[in-house]
Amino acid sequence: MRTLSCIGAGLLGKTLCQLLSSQVRIGQVINRSPLSSQNAVDFIGTGTPACFADIAPADIWLIATTDDALESTGQALYNSGVLKPGNIVFHCSGSVSSAAAFNFASDDIYTGSVHPIHSFANPSESLKCFAGTHCAIEGQPQATALLTHLFTALGALPFAIDADRKALYHASTVMACNYLVSLLETSQQMLLASGYPAKGSSPLEPLIRQTMDNFFKHDAKSALTGPIARGDDHVVASHLEAMAGEPNGDLWQQVYSALGSAAVPISAQQGQASTESLQAIAKLLLPKK
């Protein structure tokens, strides 16, 4: 059984080590402090807490530090002399490619990256629901082959991405997750500003869920409804005018206009709205000078 050691066993690192312990033997767990290393080992249920000064060889290395520490940590690992031919070093950053993080890749030391599209905010919960998680994988073939095998065995759904366009991939996940929260909060603020009482469940919730279901069951063309889909430029104008007098009106208009502009070509695909009305809407949504 191969040995996997981890540098930077935080929320993600210790969760993956625990999950992977069914496929590999967990070796050293190296964090900044002995207490942090021990706490990670206690969660994983196996492994040896260690400091970098006592680093020992392993077959696979997971570097789960912050993105800005990946390159320096990888270089320190290489400089330590513990890496042997056939070793695999990988990280889990969504935006940094393995080649950019680990410039010591060679003919006999292989590097790669796995980015699980999963929130590790609660490691105990992640252990229960990690199966079914999509994981973006890139790197040298020897590394990606093993990583694909290991994560498939966990019930994950690995897929290959272009390392040179990894930042674009990561931006898509940020849009879908982080910026979705921003959009929902903006919608909620506008609802409350309209006079809706701030108590009880939000009437937006069933609408949001129906829209999400329609999008993922079908596509954007099938899911888009509303004034832009109908070509109601007067309604769009009234929305923008209504936001103008609010304390957060400028920000709301920016969000509304940017997303509305993205909706115009989808509406054009539907074919319900006239070209003239969509052109009028696109003009209304242009950024203010």
C-alpha positions as CSV (number, residue, x, y, z in Angstrom):
1,M,0.0,0.0,0.0
2,R,1.3,3.4,-0.9
3,T,2.1,6.0,1.8
4,L,0.6,9.5,1.6
5,S,1.9,12.3,3.7
6,C,0.2,15.7,4.0
7,I,1.6,19.2,4.5
8,G,-1.1,21.6,5.6
9,A,-3.8,19.4,7.0
10,G,-6.5,22.0,7.6
11,L,-10.2,21.5,6.9
12,L,-9.6,20.2,3.4
13,G,-6.4,18.4,4.0
14,K,-7.5,16.4,7.0
15,T,-10.8,15.5,5.4
16,L,-9.1,14.1,2.3
17,C,-6.5,12.2,4.3
18,Q,-9.3,10.6,6.3
19,L,-11.2,9.6,3.1
20,L,-8.0,8.4,1.4
21,S,-6.9,6.4,4.4
22,S,-9.0,3.6,2.9
23,Q,-6.9,3.6,-0.2
24,V,-3.4,4.5,1.1
25,R,-1.4,4.4,4.3
26,I,-1.3,7.9,5.9
27,G,2.3,8.8,6.9
28,Q,3.2,12.1,8.3
29,V,0.8,15.0,8.9
30,I,2.8,18.2,9.0
31,N,1.2,21.5,10.2
32,R,2.7,24.6,11.5
33,S,2.4,23.6,15.2
34,P,2.7,20.2,16.9
35,L,-0.8,20.7,18.4
36,S,-2.4,21.4,15.0
37,S,-0.6,18.3,13.6
38,Q,-1.9,16.2,16.5
39,N,-5.4,17.5,16.2
40,A,-5.4,16.6,12.4
41,V,-4.1,13.1,13.2
42,D,-6.8,12.6,15.8
43,F,-9.5,13.5,13.2
44,I,-7.9,11.3,10.5
45,G,-7.6,8.4,12.9
46,T,-4.2,7.4,11.6
47,G,-0.9,8.9,10.7
48,T,2.0,10.5,12.5
49,P,2.1,14.2,13.6
50,A,5.4,15.7,12.5
51,C,7.2,19.0,11.9
52,F,9.0,19.8,8.7
53,A,12.4,19.4,10.2
54,D,11.6,15.7,10.7
55,I,10.2,15.1,7.2
56,A,10.4,11.5,6.0
57,P,9.9,9.9,2.6
58,A,6.4,9.0,1.3
59,D,5.0,7.8,-2.1
60,I,2.4,10.5,-2.4
61,W,2.5,14.1,-1.1
62,L,-0.7,16.2,-0.6
63,I,0.2,19.9,-0.2
64,A,-3.0,21.5,1.2
65,T,-1.6,24.9,2.2
66,T,-3.1,28.2,1.0
67,D,-2.5,29.0,-2.6
68,D,0.1,31.6,-2.0
69,A,2.2,29.1,0.0
70,L,2.0,26.2,-2.6
71,E,5.2,27.1,-4.5
72,S,7.4,27.8,-1.5
73,T,6.1,24.7,0.3
74,G,6.6,22.5,-2.8
75,Q,10.1,23.9,-3.3
76,A,10.9,23.3,0.4
77,L,9.7,19.7,0.0
78,Y,11.9,19.2,-3.1
79,N,14.9,20.8,-1.3
80,S,14.5,18.5,1.7
81,G,15.8,15.6,-0.4
82,V,13.0,13.2,0.6
83,L,11.4,13.0,-2.8
84,K,12.3,9.8,-4.7
85,P,11.8,8.6,-8.3
86,G,8.1,7.8,-8.9
87,N,6.8,10.1,-6.1
88,I,3.7,12.0,-6.8
89,V,3.1,15.5,-5.4
90,F,-0.4,17.1,-5.7
91,H,-2.4,20.0,-4.4
92,C,-6.1,21.0,-4.3
93,S,-6.1,24.6,-5.5
94,G,-8.9,25.5,-7.9
95,S,-7.0,28.4,-9.6
96,V,-3.3,27.4,-9.6
97,S,-2.1,24.8,-12.0
98,S,0.3,22.0,-10.8
99,A,2.9,23.2,-13.2
100,A,2.8,26.8,-11.8
101,A,2.9,25.6,-8.2
102,F,5.5,22.9,-8.6
103,N,8.3,23.8,-11.0
104,F,10.4,20.8,-9.9
105,A,8.4,18.3,-11.9
106,S,10.8,15.9,-13.7
107,D,10.9,12.6,-15.6
108,D,10.7,10.8,-12.3
109,I,8.8,13.1,-9.9
110,Y,5.3,13.7,-11.0
111,T,2.9,16.5,-10.1
112,G,-0.8,17.0,-10.4
113,S,-3.8,18.7,-8.9
114,V,-7.3,17.7,-7.7
115,H,-9.9,20.4,-7.1
116,P,-13.0,19.0,-5.4
117,I,-16.1,21.1,-6.1
118,H,-17.1,20.8,-2.5
119,S,-17.3,22.9,0.6
120,F,-15.1,21.6,3.4
121,A,-16.5,24.0,6.1
122,N,-17.6,21.1,8.2
123,P,-15.2,18.1,7.8
124,S,-17.4,15.7,9.7
125,E,-20.3,16.4,7.3
126,S,-17.9,16.2,4.3
127,L,-17.0,12.7,5.2
128,K,-20.6,11.7,4.9
129,C,-21.4,13.5,1.6
130,F,-18.1,13.6,-0.4
131,A,-19.2,10.7,-2.6
132,G,-20.6,12.2,-5.8
133,T,-18.4,15.2,-5.7
134,H,-17.1,16.4,-9.1
135,C,-13.3,16.8,-9.0
136,A,-11.2,18.7,-11.6
137,I,-7.9,17.0,-12.3
138,E,-4.9,18.2,-14.2
139,G,-1.1,17.5,-14.2
140,Q,1.4,15.0,-15.6
141,P,-0.2,11.7,-16.9
142,Q,1.4,9.5,-14.2
143,A,-0.1,11.7,-11.5
144,T,-3.5,12.2,-13.0
145,A,-3.9,8.5,-13.6
146,L,-3.3,7.7,-9.9
147,L,-5.4,10.6,-8.6
148,T,-8.3,9.6,-10.9
149,H,-8.1,6.1,-9.6
150,L,-7.9,7.1,-5.9
151,F,-10.8,9.7,-6.1
152,T,-13.0,7.4,-8.2
153,A,-12.6,4.8,-5.4
154,L,-14.0,7.4,-3.0
155,G,-17.1,7.7,-5.1
156,A,-16.0,11.1,-6.5
157,L,-16.5,12.0,-10.1
158,P,-13.1,13.1,-11.6
159,F,-12.9,15.0,-14.8
160,A,-9.9,16.4,-16.7
161,I,-9.4,20.2,-17.3
162,D,-6.9,22.2,-19.3
163,A,-4.2,23.3,-16.9
164,D,-3.5,26.4,-19.0
165,R,-7.1,27.6,-18.5
166,K,-7.5,26.6,-14.9
167,A,-8.2,30.2,-13.7
168,L,-11.2,30.3,-16.0
169,Y,-12.5,27.0,-14.6
170,H,-12.1,28.3,-11.1
171,A,-13.9,31.5,-12.0
172,S,-16.9,29.5,-13.1
173,T,-17.1,27.8,-9.7
174,V,-16.8,31.2,-7.9
175,M,-19.6,32.5,-10.1
176,A,-21.8,29.5,-9.4
177,C,-21.2,29.5,-5.6
178,N,-19.8,32.7,-4.1
179,Y,-21.5,35.1,-6.5
180,L,-24.7,33.2,-6.4
181,V,-24.8,34.1,-2.7
182,S,-24.2,37.8,-3.6
183,L,-27.0,37.6,-6.1
184,L,-29.5,36.1,-3.7
185,E,-28.6,38.6,-1.0
186,T,-29.1,41.5,-3.5
187,S,-32.5,40.1,-4.5
188,Q,-33.4,39.7,-0.8
189,Q,-32.4,43.3,-0.1
190,M,-34.6,44.6,-3.0
191,L,-37.5,42.5,-1.7
192,L,-37.2,44.0,1.8
193,A,-36.9,47.5,0.4
194,S,-40.2,47.0,-1.4
195,G,-41.9,46.7,1.9
196,Y,-42.0,42.9,2.4
197,P,-41.8,42.1,6.2
198,A,-38.4,40.6,7.2
199,K,-39.8,37.5,8.9
200,G,-40.8,34.0,7.9
201,S,-39.6,32.2,4.9
202,S,-38.7,34.2,1.8
203,P,-41.2,34.1,-1.1
204,L,-38.2,34.0,-3.4
205,E,-37.2,30.5,-2.3
206,P,-39.7,28.5,-4.3
207,L,-39.0,30.7,-7.4
208,I,-35.3,30.1,-7.0
209,R,-35.6,26.4,-6.6
210,Q,-38.0,26.1,-9.6
211,T,-35.5,28.1,-11.7
212,M,-32.6,26.0,-10.6
213,D,-34.5,22.8,-11.3
214,N,-35.5,24.0,-14.8
215,F,-31.9,25.0,-15.6
216,F,-30.3,21.7,-14.6
217,K,-33.0,19.5,-16.0
218,H,-33.0,21.4,-19.3
219,D,-30.9,24.4,-20.1
220,A,-30.7,28.3,-20.0
221,K,-32.9,28.6,-23.0
222,S,-35.7,26.6,-21.3
223,A,-35.2,28.2,-17.9
224,L,-35.2,31.9,-18.8
225,T,-38.5,33.7,-18.2
226,G,-39.4,37.3,-17.3
227,P,-39.3,40.7,-19.0
228,I,-36.1,40.1,-21.0
229,A,-37.4,36.8,-22.3
230,R,-40.6,38.6,-23.4
231,G,-38.8,41.6,-24.7
232,D,-40.6,44.0,-22.3
233,D,-38.2,46.9,-22.5
234,H,-40.6,49.2,-20.6
235,V,-40.6,46.8,-17.6
236,V,-36.8,46.7,-17.6
237,A,-36.7,50.6,-17.7
238,S,-39.1,50.7,-14.8
239,H,-36.9,48.4,-12.8
240,L,-33.8,50.5,-13.3
241,E,-35.8,53.6,-12.4
242,A,-37.1,52.1,-9.2
243,M,-33.6,51.2,-8.0
244,A,-32.2,54.6,-8.7
245,G,-33.7,56.2,-5.6
246,E,-32.6,53.5,-3.2
247,P,-29.5,53.7,-0.9
248,N,-27.9,50.8,-2.6
249,G,-29.4,51.7,-6.0
250,D,-26.2,52.1,-7.9
251,L,-24.9,48.7,-6.9
252,W,-28.3,47.1,-7.6
253,Q,-28.4,48.6,-11.1
254,Q,-24.9,47.4,-11.8
255,V,-25.8,43.8,-10.8
256,Y,-29.1,43.9,-12.6
257,S,-27.6,45.4,-15.8
258,A,-24.7,43.0,-16.0
259,L,-26.8,39.9,-15.5
260,G,-29.5,41.4,-17.8
261,S,-27.0,41.8,-20.5
262,A,-26.1,38.2,-20.2
263,A,-29.8,37.3,-20.5
264,V,-30.3,39.1,-23.8
265,P,-28.5,36.6,-26.0
266,I,-30.4,33.7,-24.2
267,S,-33.7,35.5,-25.0
268,A,-32.6,35.8,-28.6
269,Q,-32.1,32.1,-28.8
270,Q,-35.7,31.6,-27.5
271,G,-37.1,33.6,-30.3
272,Q,-40.0,35.1,-28.4
273,A,-38.8,38.7,-28.2
274,S,-38.4,40.8,-31.3
275,T,-34.9,42.0,-32.3
276,E,-36.0,45.6,-31.9
277,S,-37.1,45.1,-28.3
278,L,-33.9,43.2,-27.3
279,Q,-31.8,46.0,-28.9
280,A,-33.8,48.5,-26.8
281,I,-33.2,46.4,-23.6
282,A,-29.5,46.0,-24.4
283,K,-29.2,49.8,-24.7
284,L,-31.0,50.3,-21.4
285,L,-28.5,47.9,-19.7
286,L,-25.4,49.6,-21.0
287,P,-23.0,50.8,-18.1
288,K,-23.5,54.4,-17.1
289,K,-20.7,56.7,-18.3
